[in-house]
Amino acid sequence: MKKAILIVLAIPVVAWLALAAAAEWMQRSVAARPWPNGLGGFAAVAARYPDRAAATPAALELTKLTVPLGVDIAPRSERFVPTPSSRKEYDAIKEPLRAYIDAQLVRPSTAVDDAPPAVAAYFDAHRVQLDAVRVHILSGAPIAWTVQLQRGLEMPIPNTLGHMELTRLFVADALMKTRRGDAAAWDDLRAVWQLDGGLRPRPDLLSQLISLSSMRMVNAAAARLPLPEPAWLSELRAVDYRRNIVASMQSEASSWLRLPAGGGVRGFLAGPYVRLSGADAAEHMRAAFAGMAASNACDVDEEAWMESVKRSIPKWNLLANMGIPNIAGLWRRVSRVTPELELTEKALQLRRGETPSPSSRCSDGRWVVTAASVTFNGKLRDPKMGTNYPLQLAGLDLGH
């Protein structure tokens, strides 16, 4: 009888030990597998994103300079709240500002309208403050925020809402100057590009998405600005945005190997299952991105990809089934960047009297170029989130 009882008691212990051994093996195996775009295994993540204990002095100074504009760019841990009056002024033009920018940038031509009176009045009243912010950013002093990779999903992140609000102010200012034929419009776009220099090297996905959104806005506006284009615009085109997104998701996946199981006896018992589930989830994310990154197609069938990912996840892995984000939707957004960048580049070439090449880095499309228009002839599904900028520009203002 005692022998039978011991056998019964030993079964869960042996099962727990076997699960712990499987989790340990899985974690080591997954950590060593290389990610696409030459990112290597998880060991490369920490070196790619070194810790930064605090925001740089230039970043902290920026949080103060934006206050008179009604824009709060300070991280939550370093909050410098705008005065109620300045925020009230910004809130009054927030929606008209967004609508004005969208109306100009989704139009399939280079025409630019006058800003709504309320928006123009805001810029007239805050010209000195906005100029001060631009000068500070363009001074070249590094603007960067706290990075603490070891905290995983709890790592502090910048105030991305404030970044987007400041971006919209500069983009609108650039469009208003373009309407007047003022080449200083390029300085506004460059300020956005340099501001986002503090987001592009970061590991968190939110920073990558905000910098991507800002870049797309800058790129769409650039097609409309006065010639000649500045040299720094080539920096914008040279960034590998797909790689940045994959690197960010690799960083997030690496944190799945450090998921806490909780404290006490329950946490101890659940530990092997949590570690095994986290490692398995990380591997499914790696495999999905490896499959998507292998293609140069710019059209992404989001539904088919996510269905494939979901089918590949075992039912026992509840954490993966609940926690893996819509990575196919993310890939659709970043894949559209390629033809958007090409459109602006070719439109500027055409405006200065050159003949753009019809070729594209997208394997599923080419460009149709006429004397005053550029059109992408591939069929791309629009991303479900964010602004869908046109992939054609017609009636170009040649020689503008």
C-alpha positions in Angstrom: 0.0 0.0 0.0 2.8 2.4 1.0 4.6 1.6 -2.3 1.4 2.5 -4.3 1.0 5.8 -2.4 4.7 6.7 -3.0 4.2 5.9 -6.7 1.1 8.2 -6.8 2.9 11.0 -5.1 6.0 10.6 -7.3 4.0 11.0 -10.6 3.4 14.8 -10.2 6.9 15.3 -9.0 8.4 13.5 -12.0 6.0 15.4 -14.3 7.1 18.7 -12.8 10.8 17.8 -13.1 10.2 16.7 -16.7 8.4 20.0 -17.5 11.1 22.0 -15.9 13.8 20.2 -17.9 11.7 20.8 -21.1 11.3 24.5 -20.3 15.1 24.9 -19.7 15.9 23.2 -23.0 13.3 25.2 -24.9 14.5 28.5 -23.5 18.1 27.7 -24.4 17.2 26.5 -27.9 14.9 29.5 -28.7 17.4 32.0 -27.3 20.1 30.8 -29.8 18.0 30.8 -32.9 18.8 33.7 -35.3 16.1 36.2 -36.2 15.8 37.5 -39.7 17.4 40.7 -41.1 20.8 39.6 -39.6 19.6 40.3 -36.0 21.1 37.2 -34.5 19.8 35.5 -31.4 18.6 36.9 -28.1 22.1 37.4 -26.9 22.4 40.3 -29.3 19.4 42.2 -27.9 21.1 43.7 -24.8 24.1 44.9 -26.8 21.8 46.6 -29.3 19.9 48.5 -26.6 22.4 49.6 -23.9 20.8 51.0 -20.8 20.4 54.7 -20.3 19.8 55.7 -16.7 18.0 59.0 -17.4 16.9 61.2 -20.2 19.6 63.4 -21.7 19.9 67.1 -20.7 18.6 68.2 -24.1 15.5 66.0 -23.7 14.8 67.4 -20.3 15.2 70.9 -21.6 12.8 70.1 -24.5 10.1 69.1 -22.0 10.2 72.7 -20.7 10.4 74.4 -24.0 7.2 72.7 -25.3 5.1 73.8 -22.3 4.1 77.2 -23.8 2.8 75.4 -26.9 0.5 73.3 -24.7 2.4 70.2 -25.6 3.6 67.9 -22.8 6.5 65.8 -24.0 7.8 64.7 -20.7 7.7 61.0 -19.7 5.4 60.2 -16.9 8.2 59.8 -14.4 9.5 63.3 -15.3 6.2 65.0 -15.9 6.2 68.8 -16.5 2.5 69.6 -17.1 1.7 72.5 -19.4 -0.1 75.4 -17.8 -3.9 75.1 -18.2 -4.1 78.2 -20.5 -1.5 76.9 -23.0 -3.1 73.4 -23.1 -6.5 75.0 -23.6 -5.1 76.8 -26.6 -3.7 73.7 -28.1 -6.8 71.7 -27.5 -8.8 74.3 -29.4 -6.9 73.6 -32.6 -6.0 69.9 -32.1 -8.7 68.5 -34.3 -8.6 71.3 -37.0 -4.8 70.8 -37.1 -5.1 67.1 -37.6 -7.8 67.6 -40.3 -5.7 70.2 -42.1 -2.6 67.9 -42.3 -4.6 64.9 -43.4 -6.4 66.8 -46.1 -3.1 68.0 -47.6 -1.2 64.7 -47.3 -3.9 62.3 -48.6 -4.6 64.4 -51.7 -3.0 62.8 -54.8 -1.3 66.0 -55.9 1.2 68.5 -54.5 -1.3 71.3 -54.0 -1.3 72.8 -50.5 -4.2 74.8 -49.1 -4.2 77.7 -46.6 -4.5 76.6 -43.0 -7.9 77.2 -41.3 -8.0 80.6 -39.6 -7.9 79.2 -36.0 -4.8 77.1 -36.9 -3.1 80.0 -38.5 -3.9 82.2 -35.5 -2.4 79.7 -33.1 0.9 79.7 -35.1 1.0 83.5 -35.2 0.5 83.6 -31.4 3.1 80.9 -30.7 5.7 81.7 -33.4 8.5 82.6 -30.9 7.9 79.5 -28.8 7.8 77.1 -31.8 10.9 78.7 -33.2 12.7 78.2 -29.9 11.8 74.5 -29.9 13.0 74.0 -33.5 16.3 75.8 -32.8 16.8 73.6 -29.7 16.2 70.3 -31.7 18.3 71.4 -34.7 21.2 72.3 -32.4 22.2 68.7 -32.6 22.2 68.1 -28.8 21.2 64.4 -28.4 17.5 64.0 -27.4 17.1 60.5 -25.8 15.1 58.9 -23.1 15.6 56.3 -20.4 16.2 52.8 -21.5 16.1 49.9 -19.0 15.8 46.7 -21.1 16.0 44.4 -18.1 12.6 45.6 -16.9 11.0 44.0 -20.0 7.5 45.1 -20.6 7.7 47.4 -17.6 10.5 49.5 -19.1 9.7 53.3 -19.0 8.9 54.7 -22.4 8.8 58.3 -23.7 5.7 60.4 -23.9 4.8 59.3 -27.4 1.5 61.4 -27.4 3.5 64.5 -26.9 5.9 63.5 -29.7 3.0 63.2 -32.1 1.5 66.5 -31.1 4.8 68.3 -31.6 5.3 66.5 -34.9 1.9 67.7 -36.2 2.8 71.3 -35.2 6.0 71.1 -37.3 4.4 69.4 -40.2 1.6 71.9 -40.3 4.1 74.7 -40.1 6.0 73.2 -43.0 2.9 73.0 -45.1 1.9 76.6 -44.3 5.4 77.8 -45.3 5.2 75.7 -48.5 2.0 77.5 -49.4 4.0 80.7 -49.2 6.9 79.2 -51.2 9.2 79.5 -48.2 12.1 77.0 -48.4 12.4 77.2 -44.5 9.7 74.6 -44.5 12.4 71.9 -44.7 13.7 73.0 -41.3 10.4 72.0 -39.7 10.5 68.5 -41.3 14.1 68.1 -40.3 13.2 69.0 -36.7 10.7 66.1 -36.7 13.3 63.8 -38.1 15.9 64.7 -35.5 13.3 64.6 -32.7 12.5 61.0 -33.7 16.2 60.2 -33.5 15.5 59.6 -29.8 12.8 57.0 -30.7 14.3 55.1 -33.6 17.1 53.3 -31.6 14.7 52.3 -28.8 13.6 48.6 -28.1 9.9 49.2 -27.3 7.4 48.8 -30.1 5.4 51.9 -29.2 8.5 54.1 -29.9 9.0 52.3 -33.2 5.4 52.8 -34.2 5.4 56.5 -33.3 8.7 57.2 -35.1 7.3 55.2 -38.1 4.1 57.3 -38.1 6.1 60.5 -37.9 8.4 59.5 -40.7 5.5 58.6 -43.0 4.0 62.1 -42.3 7.4 63.8 -43.0 7.9 61.8 -46.2 4.4 62.5 -47.5 4.9 66.3 -46.8 8.3 66.3 -48.4 6.9 65.5 -51.9 5.1 68.9 -51.7 7.9 71.2 -50.4 9.9 73.7 -52.4 12.9 72.5 -54.4 15.7 71.7 -53.9 15.4 68.9 -51.4 17.9 68.9 -48.6 20.7 66.3 -48.2 19.3 65.0 -44.9 16.3 63.5 -46.7 18.5 60.7 -47.9 19.0 59.7 -44.3 15.3 59.1 -44.0 15.2 56.9 -47.0 18.3 54.9 -45.9 16.7 53.5 -42.7 15.7 49.9 -42.7 12.2 50.3 -41.2 11.4 46.6 -41.5 14.5 45.7 -39.6 13.7 48.2 -36.9 10.3 46.7 -36.3 11.6 43.1 -36.3 14.4 44.2 -33.8 11.8 45.7 -31.5 9.7 42.6 -31.7 12.7 40.5 -31.0 13.3 42.6 -27.9 9.7 42.0 -26.8 10.0 38.3 -27.5 13.1 38.0 -25.4 11.1 39.3 -22.5 8.8 36.3 -22.8 11.7 34.2 -21.6 11.6 36.2 -18.3 7.9 36.1 -17.6 7.2 36.0 -13.8 5.2 33.0 -12.6 4.2 34.7 -9.4 5.3 34.2 -5.8 4.7 31.5 -3.2 4.0 27.8 -3.8 1.7 28.4 -6.7 4.3 30.4 -8.5 6.9 27.8 -7.9 4.7 25.0 -9.2 3.6 27.1 -12.3 7.1 28.2 -13.1 8.0 25.5 -15.6 4.7 25.9 -17.5 5.1 29.7 -17.7 8.8 29.4 -18.9 7.9 26.8 -21.5 4.9 28.8 -22.7 7.0 32.0 -22.9 9.7 30.3 -24.9 7.2 28.7 -27.3 5.5 32.0 -27.8 8.9 33.7 -28.6 9.7 31.0 -31.1 6.3 31.4 -32.9 7.0 35.2 -33.2 10.4 34.5 -34.6 9.2 32.0 -37.1 6.4 34.4 -38.2 8.7 37.3 -38.8 11.2 35.0 -40.6 8.5 34.0 -43.0 7.3 37.6 -43.7 10.8 39.1 -43.9 11.7 36.5 -46.6 9.4 38.2 -49.1 9.9 41.6 -50.8 6.2 41.9 -51.5 4.6 45.1 -50.2 1.1 43.7 -50.1 0.5 41.7 -46.9 -2.5 39.4 -46.5 -3.0 40.1 -42.8 -5.9 37.7 -42.2 -4.1 34.8 -43.9 -0.9 35.4 -42.0 -2.5 35.6 -38.6 -4.6 32.6 -39.3 -1.4 30.7 -40.1 0.2 31.9 -36.9 -2.7 31.0 -34.7 -2.9 27.5 -36.3 0.7 26.9 -35.5 0.4 27.7 -31.8 -0.4 24.6 -29.7 -3.7 24.8 -27.7 -1.8 24.1 -24.4 0.0 27.4 -24.7 -2.6 29.7 -23.3 -0.1 32.6 -22.9 0.8 32.5 -26.6 -2.8 32.3 -27.7 -3.7 35.3 -25.7 -0.4 37.4 -25.8 1.0 37.3 -29.3 -0.1 40.6 -31.0 -1.3 41.1 -34.5 2.1 40.9 -36.0 0.8 40.5 -39.6 -1.1 43.8 -39.2 2.1 45.4 -38.0 4.0 44.0 -41.0 1.3 45.3 -43.4 1.9 48.8 -42.0 5.7 48.8 -42.3 5.6 47.1 -45.8 3.6 50.0 -47.2 6.5 52.3 -46.2 8.6 51.1 -49.2 6.3 52.4 -52.0 5.5 55.6 -50.0 9.2 56.4 -49.8 9.6 55.6 -53.5 6.7 57.8 -54.4 8.2 60.9 -52.8 11.6 60.2 -54.2 10.2 59.8 -57.7 7.9 62.8 -57.4 10.8 65.0 -56.4 12.9 63.7 -59.3 10.1 64.4 -61.7 9.6 67.9 -60.3 13.2 68.8 -60.9 13.2 67.7 -64.5 14.5 64.1 -64.2 12.9 60.9 -65.5 12.3 58.5 -62.6 12.8 54.8 -63.0 9.7 52.6 -63.1 11.3 50.0 -61.0 10.3 49.3 -57.4 11.8 47.5 -54.4 8.4 45.9 -54.1 8.3 42.5 -55.9 4.5 43.0 -56.5 4.4 46.3 -58.3 6.1 48.9 -60.5 5.7 52.6 -61.2 3.9 54.2 -64.1 5.6 57.6 -64.8 4.2 60.3 -67.1 5.2 63.9 -67.8 3.5 65.1 -64.6 2.5 62.0 -62.6 3.8 59.0 -60.7 1.5 56.0 -59.9 2.2 52.7 -58.3 0.5 50.0 -60.3 0.4 47.2 -57.6 -2.6 46.5 -55.6 -1.9 46.9 -51.9 -4.4 46.4 -49.1 -4.6 49.4 -46.8 -3.4 49.1 -43.2 -6.4 49.1 -40.8 -4.7 51.7 -38.5 -3.0 55.0 -39.3 -3.3 57.3 -42.3 -3.2 55.7 -45.7 -1.2 58.1 -47.9 -1.8 57.8 -51.6 0.5 55.9 -53.8 0.1 58.3 -56.7 0.7 62.0 -57.3 -0.6 63.7 -60.4 -0.7 67.3 -61.6 2.8 67.8 -60.1 3.9 71.4 -59.8 7.0 71.0 -61.9 9.9 73.2 -61.1 8.3 74.4 -57.8 
